[in-house]
Amino acid sequence: MFLTAPSLAHAGFQPDLLVKLATEPDGAYLGAGVFESTAQLQSKSQPAFPGTPALFRVLVKNAGDQPDTILLQGTGTLSGTEIRFIDSDGVDRTAQLGAGFATPQLAPGESRSYLVQVTPTLFQLGASFRVSVQGTSLGDGSKLDQVKTETVACSSTAAVILSTPPDGFGPPGSVVNYPYTLTNVGNTTNSYTLSVSAPSGWNSALFADDGAGGGVAADAVRQAGETAPVTATGTLAPGTSFPFFLAVTIPSESSDGAHGDTQISVTGFGTTAADQVTTSAVNASILVSEAVRNLTTGGAFAANANVLPGELLEYRMAVTNAGTLPASSVNLTSPLPGNSSAVPGTLRIATSPSGDGPPCAAALCGTVQGAEGNLVARLGEGTTDSSGGTLQPGKTLYVFFRVQVE
């Protein structure tokens, strides 16, 4: 072996071979200005896993001060492995490594890059496979340099992580989108199939978070153009992720509080993952109850009251939004009790079940009137002459009126 110190240029002819892992930046090349006939300092090592080869880059540089062509030779075959040596044009030169092949003529300082791929085929854990590449100047056969790669066979560990978005909700008929990220956290490449199951009536589907239609890929916000269905991730290298959406459609007939559980299952080689989300329907839910009291004899409001002709009754109708969303266009129409006559001026809307105090303002609670034997109430905020207004969740309005028993 001969070894020289680094220098920017060398008189005459001098090939300079450098080596790095394929995943490393160009600044990681090892061996600039170091020339060895048998590589010791210029060596790189990395593991290989079943299905995942080791990848190296070899840079061949003309370090002399004369144009030169460099003959490359190396390990083309090695028991228990498959070796590929690919030039910068994508041409596989492996078969030529034994006898050697020449680079194009390189000007002083010019270089060419080559990919070395080593794939163990007889996998014995801990086995080491060394592949050397030597470059010899065709201008001066005494000038050469060599680098070496070492591939260590390692066991593979398959593992996957699936993110867990929070449960969601929406009004009946709407679509709730859940952003998911699947990450290969194993040490070897893997591919995964995706499946989803949901209760009857709760439609569910998986879509790619691909930024289609002008959106941004992998931003966890589903855009209108992101409509490509997905059932598999394709091959994922260790540490890489696959973003997608679960879209759940809430049945249009769902009542407030109805919910469905949707399961996502992920299956890869030697590993699985799963998640479940609960999607709830939110809606308005109007409840109406009626109570009555005898004002002539006294007593509290109850479901019914004893009464004699000529006595005075007061009715109370409670209208409650027991749902999660505001109720709109709240209208109440109810026939007036039979065998009685309405007492003029007693129709009113209040916010208290006792009815004490002045009536609630029409702008806040609405209006009520009698019409052709019926009670007609337009309830809530923002009522009009023809339509009811909005009743917020949890709010109750009370409609009072009095009748004289005949």
C-alpha angles and dihedrals in degrees: 000000000000126000131191133187119254119272135167096241137005127213114253117349128352130156116206119199121195130185137201140156111275091238094054124093120256090258089069095067109129125215108036108166092001115117122193132171088201112030115238105137095032099066134121128192134194139160127257124205132199105288093006117090127204112252126203136174122221118195116203112200134180100230094173129091095243131070107263145178116219125212111219121206131165152129106324098164130030127170113255095018143077114223127197126185111191126184127220091268092057094254115145107232097174096113090055097052095089097057092025136237131228128242119228113272108285124209117224107291094012119128145187128211126220132189119226115197120188119187119180109223100179099050112211110163113244094014113144124215119194121199119184129195121198128192121201125189113241087203092058117012092200091066114084144138134199137201129187136210125201123201120194119200110230134179118258126236117202116207136151136188124206118196119237114222118194122263116274142210142195144159120286112285094022128120120237114202121206117196113220133185122198114197128191102224094170124101097246137054116274140170126216138206120216127211135171135199129190139171120276111284094019103104115206135180140169123236134182119254088221103137092242117168095032098308129126118264119237093006094126090234114109113227127201092254096052097098103126108125117225133201100162139029101219118224115334123194118222111287096017125120140213117212121204143150134242108211116199121188114209111222110256093230095054118132123222110288096019110139142183132203116224122194127205119199126195121195125186135159104297096349143071139186136186143183138186129208128190116219117197131198116231119197144142115273118194117202122188125194132174132211134173138196135191108240092187096059096024129232142130129288112280140163090269140000137211111244142179129201112283095025123126121240129191119206126202123195115192117205114191132180099217093171135093100247129055114270116231132202093020108188127170122195120176133162115246115247116276124246091030141087126226116249108233117242096020099101110107144143122229139173095219122078090221092057091225119152131027121323117273115264114264092234090060104033109016135234138293132197142162118248128176095334094318135104110229119191128181102199136195137024120325099022123170133199090267106031142041124244137228125304114196122226112278095015123128127196122194123213114202130191137157132221135191113228113233 
